[in-house]
Amino acid sequence: MTPRGAYMRVGTSAEPMPQEQIDRLFAMRTRNSIGRIVSNRQDLSFEQLRIYYDERGKRLNQGREVFKS
């Protein structure tokens, strides 16, 4: 992000935000991603996904169990 695309309100005008402030705000952002979200249900499996894909004639890679702990 650059000052050309980030503005801040100063009185009644909008001024370009300094790069240092953009960097600081960007560093403070919440870093939620699908991989960090904790499910309320921890008994998760991919069985329903497998059934969904099987019904549509698609095959999932069954040789790798990446998400199994």
PyMOL Python script that loads the backbone (N, CA, C, O; Angstrom):
from pymol import cmd

cmd.read_pdbstr("""\
ATOM      1  N   MET A   1       0.854  -1.159   0.000  1.00  0.00           N
ATOM      2  CA  MET A   1       0.000   0.000   0.000  1.00  0.00           C
ATOM      3  C   MET A   1       0.910   1.236   0.000  1.00  0.00           C
ATOM      4  O   MET A   1       1.970   1.248   0.627  1.00  0.00           O
ATOM      5  N   THR A   2       0.478   2.246  -0.701  1.00  0.00           N
ATOM      6  CA  THR A   2       1.279   3.461  -0.810  1.00  0.00           C
ATOM      7  C   THR A   2       0.452   4.672  -0.396  1.00  0.00           C
ATOM      8  O   THR A   2      -0.772   4.573  -0.307  1.00  0.00           O
ATOM      9  N   PRO A   3       1.091   5.813  -0.141  1.00  0.00           N
ATOM     10  CA  PRO A   3       0.357   7.029   0.200  1.00  0.00           C
ATOM     11  C   PRO A   3      -0.635   7.463  -0.886  1.00  0.00           C
ATOM     12  O   PRO A   3      -1.584   8.191  -0.594  1.00  0.00           O
ATOM     13  N   ARG A   4      -0.431   7.034  -2.110  1.00  0.00           N
ATOM     14  CA  ARG A   4      -1.375   7.395  -3.181  1.00  0.00           C
ATOM     15  C   ARG A   4      -2.719   6.705  -2.997  1.00  0.00           C
ATOM     16  O   ARG A   4      -3.729   7.174  -3.522  1.00  0.00           O
ATOM     17  N   GLY A   5      -2.749   5.601  -2.261  1.00  0.00           N
ATOM     18  CA  GLY A   5      -3.995   4.863  -2.091  1.00  0.00           C
ATOM     19  C   GLY A   5      -4.538   4.872  -0.675  1.00  0.00           C
ATOM     20  O   GLY A   5      -5.574   4.264  -0.407  1.00  0.00           O
ATOM     21  N   ALA A   6      -3.858   5.550   0.230  1.00  0.00           N
ATOM     22  CA  ALA A   6      -4.301   5.580   1.625  1.00  0.00           C
ATOM     23  C   ALA A   6      -4.385   7.030   2.097  1.00  0.00           C
ATOM     24  O   ALA A   6      -3.412   7.779   2.021  1.00  0.00           O
ATOM     25  N   TYR A   7      -5.548   7.405   2.579  1.00  0.00           N
ATOM     26  CA  TYR A   7      -5.760   8.785   3.013  1.00  0.00           C
ATOM     27  C   TYR A   7      -6.229   8.800   4.456  1.00  0.00           C
ATOM     28  O   TYR A   7      -6.795   7.832   4.963  1.00  0.00           O
ATOM     29  N   MET A   8      -5.972   9.939   5.104  1.00  0.00           N
ATOM     30  CA  MET A   8      -6.466  10.132   6.465  1.00  0.00           C
ATOM     31  C   MET A   8      -7.136  11.491   6.531  1.00  0.00           C
ATOM     32  O   MET A   8      -6.753  12.431   5.835  1.00  0.00           O
ATOM     33  N   ARG A   9      -8.138  11.570   7.378  1.00  0.00           N
ATOM     34  CA  ARG A   9      -8.899  12.812   7.527  1.00  0.00           C
ATOM     35  C   ARG A   9      -8.110  13.776   8.406  1.00  0.00           C
ATOM     36  O   ARG A   9      -7.687  13.425   9.508  1.00  0.00           O
ATOM     37  N   VAL A  10      -7.917  15.003   7.901  1.00  0.00           N
ATOM     38  CA  VAL A  10      -7.293  16.082   8.666  1.00  0.00           C
ATOM     39  C   VAL A  10      -8.237  17.269   8.569  1.00  0.00           C
ATOM     40  O   VAL A  10      -8.281  17.964   7.554  1.00  0.00           O
ATOM     41  N   GLY A  11      -8.995  17.493   9.643  1.00  0.00           N
ATOM     42  CA  GLY A  11     -10.015  18.552   9.602  1.00  0.00           C
ATOM     43  C   GLY A  11     -11.081  18.177   8.589  1.00  0.00           C
ATOM     44  O   GLY A  11     -11.715  17.127   8.695  1.00  0.00           O
ATOM     45  N   THR A  12     -11.272  19.052   7.597  1.00  0.00           N
ATOM     46  CA  THR A  12     -12.277  18.792   6.573  1.00  0.00           C
ATOM     47  C   THR A  12     -11.661  18.257   5.290  1.00  0.00           C
ATOM     48  O   THR A  12     -12.366  18.064   4.299  1.00  0.00           O
ATOM     49  N   SER A  13     -10.356  18.014   5.296  1.00  0.00           N
ATOM     50  CA  SER A  13      -9.699  17.517   4.083  1.00  0.00           C
ATOM     51  C   SER A  13      -9.173  16.106   4.289  1.00  0.00           C
ATOM     52  O   SER A  13      -9.089  15.619   5.417  1.00  0.00           O
ATOM     53  N   ALA A  14      -8.823  15.462   3.198  1.00  0.00           N
ATOM     54  CA  ALA A  14      -8.228  14.127   3.230  1.00  0.00           C
ATOM     55  C   ALA A  14      -6.803  14.251   2.707  1.00  0.00           C
ATOM     56  O   ALA A  14      -6.582  14.687   1.577  1.00  0.00           O
ATOM     57  N   GLU A  15      -5.846  13.865   3.533  1.00  0.00           N
ATOM     58  CA  GLU A  15      -4.430  13.963   3.179  1.00  0.00           C
ATOM     59  C   GLU A  15      -3.863  12.564   2.964  1.00  0.00           C
ATOM     60  O   GLU A  15      -4.311  11.612   3.603  1.00  0.00           O
ATOM     61  N   PRO A  16      -2.877  12.427   2.068  1.00  0.00           N
ATOM     62  CA  PRO A  16      -2.230  11.118   1.914  1.00  0.00           C
ATOM     63  C   PRO A  16      -1.586  10.683   3.231  1.00  0.00           C
ATOM     64  O   PRO A  16      -0.970  11.490   3.928  1.00  0.00           O
ATOM     65  N   MET A  17      -1.733   9.429   3.554  1.00  0.00           N
ATOM     66  CA  MET A  17      -1.170   8.905   4.794  1.00  0.00           C
ATOM     67  C   MET A  17       0.333   8.673   4.606  1.00  0.00           C
ATOM     68  O   MET A  17       0.748   8.122   3.587  1.00  0.00           O
ATOM     69  N   PRO A  18       1.150   9.088   5.576  1.00  0.00           N
ATOM     70  CA  PRO A  18       2.591   8.837   5.463  1.00  0.00           C
ATOM     71  C   PRO A  18       2.895   7.334   5.414  1.00  0.00           C
ATOM     72  O   PRO A  18       2.200   6.538   6.045  1.00  0.00           O
ATOM     73  N   GLN A  19       3.919   6.954   4.676  1.00  0.00           N
ATOM     74  CA  GLN A  19       4.273   5.547   4.521  1.00  0.00           C
ATOM     75  C   GLN A  19       4.546   4.881   5.868  1.00  0.00           C
ATOM     76  O   GLN A  19       4.206   3.714   6.060  1.00  0.00           O
ATOM     77  N   GLU A  20       5.157   5.612   6.803  1.00  0.00           N
ATOM     78  CA  GLU A  20       5.441   5.046   8.127  1.00  0.00           C
ATOM     79  C   GLU A  20       4.148   4.659   8.840  1.00  0.00           C
ATOM     80  O   GLU A  20       4.088   3.614   9.488  1.00  0.00           O
ATOM     81  N   GLN A  21       3.113   5.493   8.727  1.00  0.00           N
ATOM     82  CA  GLN A  21       1.846   5.192   9.371  1.00  0.00           C
ATOM     83  C   GLN A  21       1.161   4.014   8.678  1.00  0.00           C
ATOM     84  O   GLN A  21       0.561   3.169   9.343  1.00  0.00           O
ATOM     85  N   ILE A  22       1.245   3.951   7.368  1.00  0.00           N
ATOM     86  CA  ILE A  22       0.682   2.815   6.634  1.00  0.00           C
ATOM     87  C   ILE A  22       1.349   1.530   7.106  1.00  0.00           C
ATOM     88  O   ILE A  22       0.673   0.538   7.381  1.00  0.00           O
ATOM     89  N   ASP A  23       2.683   1.549   7.199  1.00  0.00           N
ATOM     90  CA  ASP A  23       3.418   0.359   7.633  1.00  0.00           C
ATOM     91  C   ASP A  23       3.040  -0.043   9.049  1.00  0.00           C
ATOM     92  O   ASP A  23       2.883  -1.231   9.331  1.00  0.00           O
ATOM     93  N   ARG A  24       2.892   0.924   9.942  1.00  0.00           N
ATOM     94  CA  ARG A  24       2.539   0.647  11.335  1.00  0.00           C
ATOM     95  C   ARG A  24       1.139   0.036  11.425  1.00  0.00           C
ATOM     96  O   ARG A  24       0.939  -0.958  12.123  1.00  0.00           O
ATOM     97  N   LEU A  25       0.169   0.631  10.717  1.00  0.00           N
ATOM     98  CA  LEU A  25      -1.196   0.106  10.744  1.00  0.00           C
ATOM     99  C   LEU A  25      -1.272  -1.279  10.104  1.00  0.00           C
ATOM    100  O   LEU A  25      -2.008  -2.145  10.576  1.00  0.00           O
ATOM    101  N   PHE A  26      -0.517  -1.485   9.040  1.00  0.00           N
ATOM    102  CA  PHE A  26      -0.503  -2.782   8.376  1.00  0.00           C
ATOM    103  C   PHE A  26       0.073  -3.848   9.302  1.00  0.00           C
ATOM    104  O   PHE A  26      -0.406  -4.982   9.320  1.00  0.00           O
ATOM    105  N   ALA A  27       1.100  -3.487  10.071  1.00  0.00           N
ATOM    106  CA  ALA A  27       1.718  -4.440  10.998  1.00  0.00           C
ATOM    107  C   ALA A  27       0.788  -4.783  12.162  1.00  0.00           C
ATOM    108  O   ALA A  27       0.898  -5.864  12.740  1.00  0.00           O
ATOM    109  N   MET A  28      -0.123  -3.876  12.511  1.00  0.00           N
ATOM    110  CA  MET A  28      -1.025  -4.096  13.646  1.00  0.00           C
ATOM    111  C   MET A  28      -2.289  -4.859  13.267  1.00  0.00           C
ATOM    112  O   MET A  28      -3.074  -5.218  14.145  1.00  0.00           O
ATOM    113  N   ARG A  29      -2.499  -5.111  11.988  1.00  0.00           N
ATOM    114  CA  ARG A  29      -3.753  -5.725  11.547  1.00  0.00           C
ATOM    115  C   ARG A  29      -3.913  -7.116  12.150  1.00  0.00           C
ATOM    116  O   ARG A  29      -2.938  -7.754  12.547  1.00  0.00           O
ATOM    117  N   THR A  30      -5.136  -7.561  12.208  1.00  0.00           N
ATOM    118  CA  THR A  30      -5.445  -8.907  12.683  1.00  0.00           C
ATOM    119  C   THR A  30      -5.083  -9.890  11.586  1.00  0.00           C
ATOM    120  O   THR A  30      -5.492  -9.728  10.436  1.00  0.00           O
ATOM    121  N   ARG A  31      -4.336 -10.884  11.934  1.00  0.00           N
ATOM    122  CA  ARG A  31      -3.885 -11.862  10.944  1.00  0.00           C
ATOM    123  C   ARG A  31      -4.677 -13.154  11.054  1.00  0.00           C
ATOM    124  O   ARG A  31      -4.120 -14.214  11.339  1.00  0.00           O
ATOM    125  N   ASN A  32      -5.972 -13.058  10.828  1.00  0.00           N
ATOM    126  CA  ASN A  32      -6.814 -14.258  10.827  1.00  0.00           C
ATOM    127  C   ASN A  32      -6.753 -14.900   9.459  1.00  0.00           C
ATOM    128  O   ASN A  32      -6.852 -14.225   8.434  1.00  0.00           O
ATOM    129  N   SER A  33      -6.596 -16.164   9.453  1.00  0.00           N
ATOM    130  CA  SER A  33      -6.661 -16.919   8.218  1.00  0.00           C
ATOM    131  C   SER A  33      -7.425 -18.194   8.510  1.00  0.00           C
ATOM    132  O   SER A  33      -7.635 -18.551   9.670  1.00  0.00           O
ATOM    133  N   ILE A  34      -7.832 -18.864   7.479  1.00  0.00           N
ATOM    134  CA  ILE A  34      -8.606 -20.089   7.662  1.00  0.00           C
ATOM    135  C   ILE A  34      -7.817 -21.112   8.479  1.00  0.00           C
ATOM    136  O   ILE A  34      -8.406 -21.910   9.208  1.00  0.00           O
ATOM    137  N   GLY A  35      -6.508 -21.092   8.361  1.00  0.00           N
ATOM    138  CA  GLY A  35      -5.688 -22.039   9.106  1.00  0.00           C
ATOM    139  C   GLY A  35      -5.556 -21.711  10.581  1.00  0.00           C
ATOM    140  O   GLY A  35      -5.197 -22.585  11.370  1.00  0.00           O
ATOM    141  N   ARG A  36      -5.835 -20.486  10.975  1.00  0.00           N
ATOM    142  CA  ARG A  36      -5.710 -20.073  12.381  1.00  0.00           C
ATOM    143  C   ARG A  36      -7.030 -20.099  13.142  1.00  0.00           C
ATOM    144  O   ARG A  36      -7.037 -20.005  14.370  1.00  0.00           O
ATOM    145  N   ILE A  37      -8.138 -20.223  12.432  1.00  0.00           N
ATOM    146  CA  ILE A  37      -9.439 -20.210  13.083  1.00  0.00           C
ATOM    147  C   ILE A  37      -9.674 -21.567  13.747  1.00  0.00           C
ATOM    148  O   ILE A  37      -9.567 -22.610  13.100  1.00  0.00           O
ATOM    149  N   VAL A  38      -9.991 -21.546  15.035  1.00  0.00           N
ATOM    150  CA  VAL A  38     -10.224 -22.770  15.791  1.00  0.00           C
ATOM    151  C   VAL A  38     -11.705 -23.117  15.700  1.00  0.00           C
ATOM    152  O   VAL A  38     -12.568 -22.279  15.962  1.00  0.00           O
ATOM    153  N   SER A  39     -11.983 -24.342  15.333  1.00  0.00           N
ATOM    154  CA  SER A  39     -13.356 -24.802  15.226  1.00  0.00           C
ATOM    155  C   SER A  39     -13.897 -25.158  16.598  1.00  0.00           C
ATOM    156  O   SER A  39     -13.162 -25.639  17.460  1.00  0.00           O
ATOM    157  N   ASN A  40     -15.190 -24.918  16.796  1.00  0.00           N
ATOM    158  CA  ASN A  40     -15.840 -25.340  18.031  1.00  0.00           C
ATOM    159  C   ASN A  40     -15.891 -26.856  18.117  1.00  0.00           C
ATOM    160  O   ASN A  40     -15.888 -27.428  19.206  1.00  0.00           O
ATOM    161  N   ARG A  41     -15.936 -27.494  16.965  1.00  0.00           N
ATOM    162  CA  ARG A  41     -15.935 -28.963  16.903  1.00  0.00           C
ATOM    163  C   ARG A  41     -14.528 -29.415  16.559  1.00  0.00           C
ATOM    164  O   ARG A  41     -13.990 -29.021  15.524  1.00  0.00           O
ATOM    165  N   GLN A  42     -13.933 -30.222  17.393  1.00  0.00           N
ATOM    166  CA  GLN A  42     -12.589 -30.716  17.134  1.00  0.00           C
ATOM    167  C   GLN A  42     -12.575 -32.156  16.624  1.00  0.00           C
ATOM    168  O   GLN A  42     -11.510 -32.721  16.378  1.00  0.00           O
ATOM    169  N   ASP A  43     -13.768 -32.749  16.467  1.00  0.00           N
ATOM    170  CA  ASP A  43     -13.860 -34.108  15.944  1.00  0.00           C
ATOM    171  C   ASP A  43     -14.070 -34.058  14.425  1.00  0.00           C
ATOM    172  O   ASP A  43     -14.948 -34.736  13.889  1.00  0.00           O
ATOM    173  N   LEU A  44     -13.272 -33.266  13.755  1.00  0.00           N
ATOM    174  CA  LEU A  44     -13.457 -33.028  12.333  1.00  0.00           C
ATOM    175  C   LEU A  44     -12.865 -34.150  11.491  1.00  0.00           C
ATOM    176  O   LEU A  44     -11.847 -34.747  11.842  1.00  0.00           O
ATOM    177  N   SER A  45     -13.525 -34.417  10.379  1.00  0.00           N
ATOM    178  CA  SER A  45     -12.995 -35.368   9.409  1.00  0.00           C
ATOM    179  C   SER A  45     -13.361 -34.859   8.016  1.00  0.00           C
ATOM    180  O   SER A  45     -14.129 -33.909   7.866  1.00  0.00           O
ATOM    181  N   PHE A  46     -12.808 -35.495   7.026  1.00  0.00           N
ATOM    182  CA  PHE A  46     -13.102 -35.107   5.663  1.00  0.00           C
ATOM    183  C   PHE A  46     -14.066 -36.098   5.009  1.00  0.00           C
ATOM    184  O   PHE A  46     -14.179 -36.138   3.784  1.00  0.00           O
ATOM    185  N   GLU A  47     -14.748 -36.884   5.812  1.00  0.00           N
ATOM    186  CA  GLU A  47     -15.650 -37.892   5.282  1.00  0.00           C
ATOM    187  C   GLU A  47     -16.782 -37.265   4.469  1.00  0.00           C
ATOM    188  O   GLU A  47     -17.089 -37.740   3.376  1.00  0.00           O
ATOM    189  N   GLN A  48     -17.406 -36.204   4.988  1.00  0.00           N
ATOM    190  CA  GLN A  48     -18.484 -35.541   4.251  1.00  0.00           C
ATOM    191  C   GLN A  48     -17.972 -34.951   2.941  1.00  0.00           C
ATOM    192  O   GLN A  48     -18.666 -34.998   1.925  1.00  0.00           O
ATOM    193  N   LEU A  49     -16.770 -34.401   2.959  1.00  0.00           N
ATOM    194  CA  LEU A  49     -16.178 -33.865   1.740  1.00  0.00           C
ATOM    195  C   LEU A  49     -15.933 -34.978   0.720  1.00  0.00           C
ATOM    196  O   LEU A  49     -16.190 -34.811  -0.472  1.00  0.00           O
ATOM    197  N   ARG A  50     -15.433 -36.113   1.207  1.00  0.00           N
ATOM    198  CA  ARG A  50     -15.192 -37.247   0.323  1.00  0.00           C
ATOM    199  C   ARG A  50     -16.498 -37.715  -0.314  1.00  0.00           C
ATOM    200  O   ARG A  50     -16.546 -37.974  -1.517  1.00  0.00           O
ATOM    201  N   ILE A  51     -17.561 -37.825   0.494  1.00  0.00           N
ATOM    202  CA  ILE A  51     -18.872 -38.235  -0.016  1.00  0.00           C
ATOM    203  C   ILE A  51     -19.364 -37.239  -1.064  1.00  0.00           C
ATOM    204  O   ILE A  51     -19.864 -37.635  -2.117  1.00  0.00           O
ATOM    205  N   TYR A  52     -19.224 -35.961  -0.775  1.00  0.00           N
ATOM    206  CA  TYR A  52     -19.648 -34.906  -1.714  1.00  0.00           C
ATOM    207  C   TYR A  52     -18.950 -35.061  -3.056  1.00  0.00           C
ATOM    208  O   TYR A  52     -19.593 -35.016  -4.105  1.00  0.00           O
ATOM    209  N   TYR A  53     -17.631 -35.244  -3.024  1.00  0.00           N
ATOM    210  CA  TYR A  53     -16.874 -35.382  -4.267  1.00  0.00           C
ATOM    211  C   TYR A  53     -17.168 -36.712  -4.961  1.00  0.00           C
ATOM    212  O   TYR A  53     -17.255 -36.761  -6.188  1.00  0.00           O
ATOM    213  N   ASP A  54     -17.320 -37.792  -4.187  1.00  0.00           N
ATOM    214  CA  ASP A  54     -17.649 -39.088  -4.783  1.00  0.00           C
ATOM    215  C   ASP A  54     -18.965 -39.020  -5.555  1.00  0.00           C
ATOM    216  O   ASP A  54     -19.075 -39.581  -6.645  1.00  0.00           O
ATOM    217  N   GLU A  55     -19.965 -38.334  -4.992  1.00  0.00           N
ATOM    218  CA  GLU A  55     -21.260 -38.207  -5.656  1.00  0.00           C
ATOM    219  C   GLU A  55     -21.149 -37.458  -6.977  1.00  0.00           C
ATOM    220  O   GLU A  55     -21.985 -37.639  -7.863  1.00  0.00           O
ATOM    221  N   ARG A  56     -20.157 -36.643  -7.115  1.00  0.00           N
ATOM    222  CA  ARG A  56     -19.967 -35.855  -8.335  1.00  0.00           C
ATOM    223  C   ARG A  56     -18.906 -36.451  -9.259  1.00  0.00           C
ATOM    224  O   ARG A  56     -18.512 -35.836 -10.250  1.00  0.00           O
ATOM    225  N   GLY A  57     -18.449 -37.662  -8.918  1.00  0.00           N
ATOM    226  CA  GLY A  57     -17.492 -38.345  -9.763  1.00  0.00           C
ATOM    227  C   GLY A  57     -16.075 -37.808  -9.656  1.00  0.00           C
ATOM    228  O   GLY A  57     -15.248 -38.073 -10.530  1.00  0.00           O
ATOM    229  N   LYS A  58     -15.781 -37.064  -8.610  1.00  0.00           N
ATOM    230  CA  LYS A  58     -14.433 -36.515  -8.401  1.00  0.00           C
ATOM    231  C   LYS A  58     -13.724 -37.355  -7.354  1.00  0.00           C
ATOM    232  O   LYS A  58     -14.365 -37.893  -6.451  1.00  0.00           O
ATOM    233  N   ARG A  59     -12.425 -37.472  -7.464  1.00  0.00           N
ATOM    234  CA  ARG A  59     -11.643 -38.253  -6.511  1.00  0.00           C
ATOM    235  C   ARG A  59     -10.727 -37.333  -5.718  1.00  0.00           C
ATOM    236  O   ARG A  59     -10.077 -36.449  -6.276  1.00  0.00           O
ATOM    237  N   LEU A  60     -10.686 -37.552  -4.423  1.00  0.00           N
ATOM    238  CA  LEU A  60      -9.740 -36.846  -3.567  1.00  0.00           C
ATOM    239  C   LEU A  60      -8.497 -37.701  -3.408  1.00  0.00           C
ATOM    240  O   LEU A  60      -8.564 -38.924  -3.528  1.00  0.00           O
ATOM    241  N   ASN A  61      -7.378 -37.077  -3.144  1.00  0.00           N
ATOM    242  CA  ASN A  61      -6.133 -37.797  -2.928  1.00  0.00           C
ATOM    243  C   ASN A  61      -6.218 -38.504  -1.580  1.00  0.00           C
ATOM    244  O   ASN A  61      -6.119 -37.866  -0.532  1.00  0.00           O
ATOM    245  N   GLN A  62      -6.402 -39.813  -1.609  1.00  0.00           N
ATOM    246  CA  GLN A  62      -6.549 -40.570  -0.370  1.00  0.00           C
ATOM    247  C   GLN A  62      -5.222 -41.063   0.173  1.00  0.00           C
ATOM    248  O   GLN A  62      -5.174 -41.596   1.282  1.00  0.00           O
ATOM    249  N   GLY A  63      -4.153 -40.900  -0.572  1.00  0.00           N
ATOM    250  CA  GLY A  63      -2.851 -41.377  -0.138  1.00  0.00           C
ATOM    251  C   GLY A  63      -2.182 -40.462   0.877  1.00  0.00           C
ATOM    252  O   GLY A  63      -1.282 -40.891   1.600  1.00  0.00           O
ATOM    253  N   ARG A  64      -2.609 -39.222   0.938  1.00  0.00           N
ATOM    254  CA  ARG A  64      -1.987 -38.274   1.859  1.00  0.00           C
ATOM    255  C   ARG A  64      -3.012 -37.799   2.873  1.00  0.00           C
ATOM    256  O   ARG A  64      -4.074 -37.300   2.500  1.00  0.00           O
ATOM    257  N   GLU A  65      -2.705 -37.949   4.132  1.00  0.00           N
ATOM    258  CA  GLU A  65      -3.588 -37.480   5.197  1.00  0.00           C
ATOM    259  C   GLU A  65      -2.918 -36.302   5.885  1.00  0.00           C
ATOM    260  O   GLU A  65      -2.457 -36.406   7.021  1.00  0.00           O
ATOM    261  N   VAL A  66      -2.874 -35.192   5.184  1.00  0.00           N
ATOM    262  CA  VAL A  66      -2.130 -34.013   5.630  1.00  0.00           C
ATOM    263  C   VAL A  66      -2.710 -33.441   6.912  1.00  0.00           C
ATOM    264  O   VAL A  66      -1.960 -32.992   7.778  1.00  0.00           O
ATOM    265  N   PHE A  67      -4.042 -33.449   7.050  1.00  0.00           N
ATOM    266  CA  PHE A  67      -4.688 -32.763   8.160  1.00  0.00           C
ATOM    267  C   PHE A  67      -4.908 -33.644   9.375  1.00  0.00           C
ATOM    268  O   PHE A  67      -5.476 -33.189  10.368  1.00  0.00           O
ATOM    269  N   LYS A  68      -4.480 -34.868   9.318  1.00  0.00           N
ATOM    270  CA  LYS A  68      -4.661 -35.770  10.452  1.00  0.00           C
ATOM    271  C   LYS A  68      -3.542 -35.548  11.459  1.00  0.00           C
ATOM    272  O   LYS A  68      -2.373 -35.464  11.085  1.00  0.00           O
ATOM    273  N   SER A  69      -3.896 -35.454  12.723  1.00  0.00           N
ATOM    274  CA  SER A  69      -2.850 -35.233  13.749  1.00  0.00           C
ATOM    275  C   SER A  69      -2.536 -36.490  14.507  1.00  0.00           C
ATOM    276  O   SER A  69      -1.686 -36.478  15.398  1.00  0.00           O
TER     277      SER A  69
END
""", "prot")
cmd.dss("prot")
cmd.show_as("cartoon", "prot")
cmd.util.cbc("prot")
cmd.orient("prot")
